[in-house]
Amino acid sequence: MNIITSTVFFVASLAFALQPALAASCSQPLAPFAKRMQLSGSTPPRDDCVCDKSLRNLEATLPKQMKLVAACGLLWNDGRKVNLSMQKASLDRSTDYYIWHGDIFITGTAKLSGPLTFEVGETEHAWLSPVPPLIDKGYEVPLANGLRSLYFDDKNIFEQFYAFLSNSKSNSSCITANATIEIDGIHLTISEGDDKGAFPVKFKVVSIEGFKPCPKR
């Protein structure tokens, strides 16, 4: 084996050896989100995630008690991959080239109050629209827009919905209530598809009252 062939073989072998390590490099930061990711059909570790110092190239203003720990599968609005190791990108501003798809992982806690809406049809949906919103930067900004409502798909939260229907003998498929909920961690999917939304990793219902049917649309 000549020296050129040996060098090529060595470089290829090194790249292959590093690939699993790179793929698993975000395993620890993503560990708290594993269950949430599995519910959305995305199982860690992923090889399209950034959680190292390159994450500094992603502008994302969060409340002081929260922290961006990983970003996965980021795409520009023209379909190109966002390479944070070489490019800067923003979730705070609307620009000619903006992030239109990706998974954002945020740690930290917050106590949020606002209308909680339950809607039951072929599927069950519950979402809290905190007042004031978690981030107030307008609907055209990817991060603020994505965090304007927080969605809940834990079956336990719907027990209160069905208890209200049972006690009130209401047949409404949509009700609202005033709620205060403590959340811990958020998995946000930025997308133009049905998979978009912000889902708390853990949550605790502090109070919920004032159930009533949703206003007619």
N, C-alpha and C positions, 0 to 999 in steps of 0.2 A: 504494500500500500504506500503510494508516494505521499510527499508532504502536503500537497494540495488536497488530495483526497482525504488524508487524515484530518486536516484542518476543517474541511467541510463537514466531515462526520462528527468531529468534536462539537462544533457550533450547533449542528442539528440536534445532537444528543443533549447538549446543555439546554437548548430551548425546550425540548420535550420534557426534560427533568424539571424545569422551572414552571411549566404550565400548570400542574396540579397545585404547586405552592401558590402561584398567583391566583388561581381560581378559589383557593381556600383562604386567601389572605384576609377576606372580609368575614370569615366565619364567625369570629368573636363579636365584632360589632353587630352582626345581623342575628346573633343567637337569640336575643330577646324577642325578635320578630318572627321566629321560625313558624310558630303556630299560625300567626296571621298570614304569612306568606303561603303556607300550605292551603289555607282556605281560599286564597286567590289563585291557586294553581301554580305557584312559583316556589320551588323548594330550594333552600340554600344548601351548599354554597353555589353562587353564580359566578361565571367568569366574565360578566359584563359590569361588574360593580367597582366603584371607586370609594375607598375609605381612608386613603393615605393623605399625604400632604397636598396631593393634586386637588383635593376637595376644596382647597383654598381658592381655586380658580372658579368656583361656582358661587356667585353672589346670591346669598339667601339670608335675609334679615328675619330673625325669629325673636319672640319674646325672650327676655334675658334668662329665664329659667329653662329654656329649651335649647337643644343643640342638634345640628345636622351631623349625622354620623356616617351616612352612606348614601350614594346615589347610583342607581343601576339602570342600564339600558337607555341612556339619554340619547334622544334624537332631535336634530334640528327640524324645523317645519318643512324643509325640502327633502327629508328622509335620510340625510347624512348622519352618521354617528358623531356624537360630541366626544372629542378627545381632550379630556381635562388636563392631561399631562402636557399638552401643547397649546390648548385654547382656553380662553376665558369665556364664561357664559353667565347668564343672569336669570334668576327666578324672580327678581324684584322689578324688572323693567320690561316693557314691551318694545322690541327692536325689530328691524327688518328680518333678522334671523333669530327666532326665538325657540325655546324648548317646547315642543308640543307633545312629547311622549317621554315617559320615564317613571321610575319608582324612587321615591324620596323617603328616607328613614330618619325619624326625628325622635330623640329621647328627651325626657323631662316631663314634669307634671304641670297641670293647670286645673283650676276650678272654674267651670264655665256655666253660665245661666242663660236661658233663653227658651224659645218655643221648641218643644220636642214633638215631632210628628210621627204617627204610626200609620202605615198604609198596608193593607192586606188584600191581596188578590191572588193571582197565581203564585206570587212569591210575597214574602214579608219584608217590609222596609221600615226602618226607623232612623230618623236623622235629627240632630240638634243644630239649630242655627243660633250660635252664641251672639249675645248682644252685650257689649260691642263685639264685632268679629275678632277672631284671634289675631288676624293681621288685617289692617285697613289700608289697602293700596289700590283698590279698584278691581273691577272684573276682568280687565285686560291683562293683568299681571298673573303669571302662572301659579306662583306660590300662594298669594293671597286669595285668588279665585278658588284654588283647590281646597283651601282650608276654611272657606266661608260656611260650609256645612260639614258636620262630622257624622258618619254613618255607623250604625250598630247592627250587627247581624248575630249577636249572641242571643240564643233562644230565651234566656232568663229575662231579658228586658221586655219580651212580649207577654210574659205572665201578667204584668200590670195592665196591658192593653186588654187581654181577654177577661181579666177580673172586672174591669170597668164595664165591658160589654155585658157581662153576666149580671152585674149588679144594677145596671141602668136599663137592662132589656133593650139596649140599642142595637140596631142592625147595621150601623154605619161601618163602612170598610176603611174609613179614614178618620182619625181623631187627633187632637192636639192637646198638649198639657204644658204647664209651666214647670220647667225642670232645672235643677242644679246638679251637675255631674262632674266628678273628679276624673280626669283622664291621666294616663301614664303612657307616654310614647304614642307616636302616630306613624302609620304607613300610608303614604299618599301616592296614589297613582295618577299621574298627569296623562290624559289621553282624550281623544275625541270619540272613543268607543264606550261601550256599556261598562267597562271595567274601571272607569275613572272614579275617583272619590278618595276621601280621607277616612281612615278607620283607626280608632284608638286601639292600642295593643291591649291595654287593661283599662277598666273603668269601674267606678262605683257611683251608684245613684244616691246622691245626698238627700234630695227631696224631689217630689213630683206631685203636682196638685192641679186642680182646675181643668180636669178632663172635659172636653166638649167636641162635638163633631167638627170636622174641618169646614171652613167656609166653602160655599159652592163656587166652583170655578166657572 
